[in-house]
Amino acid sequence: MAPSGLIALSLTCAALFPLGTEAAPYLPKDDSAILETLPGKPGDPSAAELRSLRAAVAAAPADTEAAARLARRYFDLAMEEGDPRYVGYAVAALRSWPETAAAPAEILVLHGKLRQYRHDFAAAMADFDLALKADPENYGARAWRTAILMVQADYAGARRECALLAPLASELQSVACRAYIDATTGQARSAYAQLAAAMAAAGALDSGHELWLRTRLAEMAWRAGDPAAAERQFRAGMGLGVNDNFILAAYADFLLEQGRAAEVVPLLRKWERSDTLLLRLALAARALKLPEGDRYARTLGERFADAGLRGEKLHLQEEARYLLELKGDARAALAAASENFRTQREPRDALVLIEAALAVRDPAAAAPALQWLESAGFEDRRTRDAAARLKALRP
């Protein structure tokens, strides 16, 4: 899902390429080269749309807007389906327009979105800064800066971005920006009330924007200890008929925590291509003692092993959960969770680090997550309970 309304956080989803000086994505020399054919059904409107967009680029290779439309659609498909290979295709679509001050602002925003998907946050912020220099009123660049600051737990910085975003945004968008921060910093109930009221006052919304808002409201209610409200919001979002990897993962986590693994399996059975969703499917199958559970876990382990051979370390939160909850290797899980928390500090990142440290009875190993929990004032009961048990351990 693209940030059609405010901030679409792809930042915890699957990532494709390594960071820094590690291997760059492969770009074919010939546009006609077929690397892999992604799944599609006869008459699939997405496949037809991609063919049309690729044809437009082939007919006018110097047309920045044609390239931007193609890259944007690839990115949206990566968000919808959780398949990071689409990000590689988007990178290839933009290869004629490098990230320089001379590039159009929209191209720079697209580069930034692709970089943040790969968790290269510093480079993404640089891209968004360049876009804002070219177009100080670029809403997308400002919104994505806010998203990255949230992932990095820089809540003061995120609030500053919200204030800068306000003149470019609707009332609902401004409320949503502030509420998203409030809900992570100890004010989940009031954030939920404010956002729900603003959403009701706004009237009809496009489905992508509504999905983002419903997912955020569901998370806020869940954190505030109101599972009934969370359920209503999750179901309302799912009922919009928009494919979105993020809401599926969040709802699956909610169901697993509620002891409703039997509902996760039919929800995710057709989403094995997404590593984030395969993890939840494997956890549900393991809880239900289903025979396919071992296959799911084995496939997931193979994918993490392949990523390691390529030097990729961008699935560390999911890998830590796999190691802890499926493989039973708490030490390895703690190492992965610790490395992950150095660059990505969202609530789920903190929880897996705390639970891994609890499994090996090492409170000091989770000190950064415990410090984050207290400074942020995050309210989630499961995280708070795990932290309390960890701190109660004798040194």
C-alpha positions in Angstrom: 0.0 0.0 0.0 1.4 3.4 -0.9 1.0 6.4 1.4 -2.2 7.5 -0.3 -3.4 9.2 2.9 -0.5 9.5 5.2 2.4 7.1 6.0 2.4 3.6 4.6 4.9 1.7 6.7 6.5 -0.9 4.6 9.5 -0.5 6.9 8.9 -3.8 8.7 8.1 -5.8 5.7 10.4 -8.1 3.7 13.5 -6.5 2.2 15.4 -7.6 -0.8 18.9 -6.2 -1.0 21.9 -5.8 1.4 22.9 -2.5 2.7 26.0 -0.3 2.4 28.8 -1.7 0.4 27.3 -5.1 0.0 26.1 -6.5 -3.3 24.0 -4.2 -5.5 20.8 -5.4 -7.1 21.3 -7.1 -10.4 20.2 -5.0 -13.3 19.9 -6.8 -16.7 21.8 -5.2 -19.6 18.9 -6.0 -22.0 15.4 -4.9 -21.2 14.1 -8.0 -22.9 15.9 -10.3 -20.5 13.4 -12.4 -18.5 14.7 -13.0 -15.0 11.7 -14.7 -13.6 8.0 -14.7 -14.3 6.0 -13.8 -11.2 2.6 -15.6 -10.7 -0.4 -14.2 -12.6 -3.7 -15.5 -13.7 -5.1 -15.2 -17.2 -6.9 -11.9 -17.5 -5.3 -10.6 -14.3 -5.8 -6.8 -14.4 -2.5 -6.2 -12.6 -0.6 -8.2 -15.2 -2.4 -6.3 -18.0 -1.6 -3.0 -16.3 2.1 -3.9 -16.0 2.3 -4.9 -19.6 0.8 -1.5 -20.6 3.2 0.4 -18.3 6.2 -1.5 -19.6 5.1 -0.8 -23.1 4.9 2.9 -22.4 8.4 2.9 -21.0 9.7 1.0 -24.0 8.0 3.5 -26.4 9.4 6.5 -24.6 12.5 5.6 -22.6 13.3 9.2 -21.8 9.9 9.9 -20.3 10.4 10.3 -16.6 6.6 10.1 -15.8 6.3 6.8 -17.7 9.2 5.3 -15.7 7.7 6.7 -12.4 4.3 5.2 -13.1 5.9 1.8 -13.7 8.2 2.0 -10.6 5.3 3.2 -8.5 3.1 0.2 -9.6 5.9 -2.3 -8.9 6.3 -0.7 -5.4 2.6 -1.0 -4.7 2.6 -4.6 -5.7 5.5 -5.3 -3.3 3.4 -3.8 -0.6 0.2 -5.6 -1.5 1.8 -9.0 -2.0 4.8 -8.9 0.3 7.0 -10.0 -2.6 10.2 -8.0 -2.6 11.2 -8.9 -6.1 8.9 -6.2 -7.3 11.2 -3.7 -5.6 14.1 -5.0 -7.7 12.0 -4.3 -10.8 11.1 -0.8 -9.6 14.8 -0.1 -9.1 15.5 -1.2 -12.6 12.7 1.0 -14.0 14.4 4.1 -12.4 18.0 3.2 -13.4 18.1 6.0 -16.0 17.4 8.7 -13.3 20.0 8.6 -10.6 19.5 10.2 -7.2 20.9 13.7 -7.9 19.7 17.2 -7.2 18.8 17.5 -10.9 16.3 14.6 -10.7 12.6 15.4 -10.5 11.2 15.4 -7.0 8.8 12.5 -7.7 11.7 10.4 -8.9 13.6 11.2 -5.8 10.7 10.2 -3.6 10.4 6.9 -5.4 14.1 6.2 -4.9 13.7 7.0 -1.2 10.7 4.7 -0.9 12.7 1.9 -2.5 15.7 2.5 -0.3 13.6 2.5 2.9 12.0 -0.8 1.8 15.5 -2.2 1.8 16.0 -0.6 5.3 18.7 1.8 3.9 17.2 4.5 6.0 20.1 7.0 5.9 20.1 7.0 2.1 16.3 7.2 2.0 16.3 10.3 4.2 18.9 11.8 1.9 16.6 11.2 -1.1 13.6 12.7 0.7 15.8 15.8 1.6 16.7 16.2 -2.0 13.1 16.0 -3.0 12.1 18.6 -0.5 14.8 21.0 -1.7 13.4 20.6 -5.2 9.8 20.8 -4.0 9.4 22.1 -0.4 5.7 21.2 -0.5 6.2 17.6 -1.5 3.8 15.7 0.8 5.1 12.3 0.1 8.7 13.1 1.0 7.6 14.7 4.3 5.3 11.8 5.2 8.0 9.2 4.5 10.5 11.1 6.6 8.0 10.8 9.4 7.6 7.1 8.9 11.4 6.5 9.1 11.7 8.5 12.2 9.0 6.4 13.8 10.8 3.2 12.9 14.0 4.7 14.5 12.0 5.7 17.6 12.8 9.4 17.1 9.5 10.6 18.3 10.5 14.2 18.8 11.7 14.2 15.2 8.5 12.6 14.0 6.5 15.3 15.8 8.5 18.0 14.1 7.8 16.4 10.8 4.0 16.2 11.6 4.1 19.9 12.3 5.8 20.6 9.0 3.4 18.3 7.3 0.3 20.0 8.6 0.1 22.9 6.1 0.2 20.3 3.3 -2.3 17.9 4.8 -6.0 17.6 5.5 -7.3 17.7 9.0 -7.7 14.0 9.1 -4.1 13.5 7.9 -2.8 15.9 10.5 -4.7 14.1 13.3 -3.5 10.7 12.0 0.1 11.8 12.0 -0.1 13.0 15.6 -2.2 10.1 16.8 0.2 7.6 15.4 3.0 9.0 17.6 0.7 9.4 20.6 -0.4 5.7 20.4 3.3 4.6 20.6 4.2 6.9 23.5 1.6 6.1 26.2 -1.6 7.7 24.9 -3.2 4.9 22.9 -6.7 5.4 24.2 -6.9 9.1 23.5 -5.1 8.7 20.2 -7.7 6.1 19.2 -10.6 8.4 20.2 -9.1 11.4 18.3 -8.4 9.5 15.1 -11.7 7.7 15.1 -13.6 11.0 15.5 -11.5 12.7 12.7 -12.1 9.7 10.5 -15.9 9.8 11.1 -15.9 13.6 10.4 -14.0 13.2 7.1 -16.7 11.1 5.4 -15.9 8.9 2.4 -12.3 7.9 1.9 -10.4 6.1 -0.8 -9.9 2.5 0.1 -6.1 2.7 0.5 -6.3 5.6 2.9 -9.1 3.9 4.9 -7.1 0.7 5.1 -4.1 2.5 6.6 -6.4 4.2 9.1 -8.3 1.1 10.1 -5.0 -0.8 10.6 -3.7 2.0 12.9 -6.9 2.1 14.8 -6.8 -1.7 15.3 -3.3 -1.5 16.7 -4.2 1.4 19.0 -7.1 -0.5 20.4 -5.0 -3.7 20.8 -2.3 -1.8 22.7 -5.0 -0.1 24.9 -6.3 -3.5 25.9 -9.6 -3.4 23.9 -9.5 -6.5 21.7 -13.1 -6.1 20.7 -12.4 -2.7 19.1 -9.3 -4.0 17.6 -11.2 -6.9 16.0 -13.8 -4.5 14.6 -11.2 -2.3 13.0 -9.2 -5.2 11.6 -12.3 -6.7 10.1 -13.4 -3.4 8.6 -10.0 -3.0 7.0 -10.0 -6.6 5.7 -13.5 -6.0 4.3 -12.2 -3.2 2.0 -10.9 -5.8 -0.4 -7.5 -4.3 -0.7 -4.5 -6.7 -0.8 -2.1 -5.5 1.9 0.7 -7.5 3.4 0.9 -5.3 6.5 -2.7 -5.7 7.7 -2.5 -9.4 7.1 0.6 -9.7 9.3 -0.8 -7.4 12.0 -4.2 -9.3 12.1 -2.4 -12.6 12.1 -0.3 -11.5 15.1 -3.5 -10.4 16.9 -5.2 -13.7 16.3 -2.1 -15.7 17.4 -1.9 -13.6 20.6 -5.6 -14.2 21.2 -5.1 -18.0 20.9 -7.0 -18.1 17.6 -4.4 -19.9 15.4 -7.2 -21.8 13.6 -8.3 -18.6 12.0 -4.8 -17.7 10.8 -4.3 -20.7 8.6 -7.2 -20.0 6.1 -6.3 -16.3 6.3 -2.7 -16.8 5.1 -2.7 -20.2 3.3 -2.4 -18.5 -0.1 0.3 -16.1 1.0 3.3 -18.4 1.3 5.4 -16.3 -1.1 5.6 -13.5 1.6 8.2 -14.3 4.2 6.4 -12.2 6.8 3.2 -14.0 6.3 4.8 -17.4 6.0 6.2 -16.9 9.5 2.7 -16.3 10.9 1.4 -19.3 9.0 4.1 -21.5 10.3 3.4 -20.3 13.9 -0.3 -21.1 13.5 0.3 -24.5 12.0 2.8 -25.3 14.8 0.3 -24.3 17.4 -2.4 -26.5 15.8 0.1 -29.4 15.2 -0.8 -29.4 11.5 1.3 -31.8 9.3 2.2 -28.9 6.9 3.7 -26.9 9.8 7.1 -28.6 9.4 7.2 -27.7 5.7 6.3 -24.1 6.4 9.1 -23.8 9.0 11.6 -25.6 6.8 10.8 -23.3 3.9 11.2 -20.3 6.1 14.5 -21.5 7.4 15.8 -22.1 3.9 14.8 -18.6 2.9 16.7 -17.1 5.8 19.7 -19.3 5.1 19.7 -18.2 1.4 19.5 -14.5 2.5 22.4 -15.1 4.8 24.5 -16.5 1.9 23.7 -13.3 0.0 24.8 -11.2 2.9 21.3 -9.9 3.5 20.3 -9.0 7.1 17.0 -7.3 6.5 14.6 -9.9 7.8 16.1 -9.9 11.3 12.9 -9.4 13.3 11.2 -12.3 11.5 14.3 -14.4 11.6 14.6 -13.8 15.4 11.0 -14.9 15.8 11.6 -18.0 13.7 14.7 -18.9 15.7 12.9 -18.4 19.0 9.4 -19.7 18.4 9.9 -22.3 15.7 13.5 -23.5 15.9 13.9 -23.1 19.6 17.4 -21.6 19.4 17.1 -18.7 21.9 20.8 -17.7 21.7 20.7 -17.3 18.0 17.3 -15.5 18.3 18.8 -13.1 20.8 21.7 -12.3 18.4 19.4 -11.6 15.5 17.0 -9.5 17.7 19.8 -7.5 19.1 21.3 -6.7 15.7 17.8 -5.8 14.4 17.1 -3.4 17.3 20.2 -1.4 16.5 18.5 0.0 13.4 14.8 -0.7 13.7 13.0 0.1 17.0 9.3 -0.4 16.4 7.3 -2.1 19.2 7.5 -5.6 17.7 11.3 -5.3 17.4 11.4 -4.5 21.1 9.1 -7.4 22.0 11.1 -10.0 20.2 14.3 -8.8 21.8 12.8 -8.9 25.3 11.3 -12.3 24.8 14.6 -13.7 23.4 16.5 -12.2 26.4 13.9 -13.8 28.7 14.4 -17.2 27.1 18.1 -17.1 27.9 17.6 -15.3 31.2 19.8 -12.4 30.3 18.2 -9.0 31.3 21.3 -7.0 30.2 21.0 -8.3 26.7 17.6 -6.5 26.3 18.7 -3.3 28.0 18.1 -1.1 24.9 14.6 -2.5 24.5 13.8 -2.0 28.2 15.1 1.5 28.0 13.0 2.2 25.0 9.9 0.8 26.7 10.3 3.1 29.7 11.2 6.2 27.7 8.4 5.8 25.2 5.8 4.8 27.7 4.5 2.1 25.4 1.4 0.4 26.8 1.1 -3.0 25.3 0.4 -5.5 28.1 2.3 -8.4 26.5 5.5 -6.3 26.1 5.1 -4.9 29.6 4.5 -8.3 31.2 7.6 -9.8 29.4 9.7 -6.9 30.5 8.6 -7.3 34.1 9.4 -11.0 34.1 12.8 -10.2 32.6 13.7 -7.5 35.1 12.6 -9.9 38.0 15.2 -12.4 37.1 18.0 -12.7 39.6 21.4 -11.5 38.2 
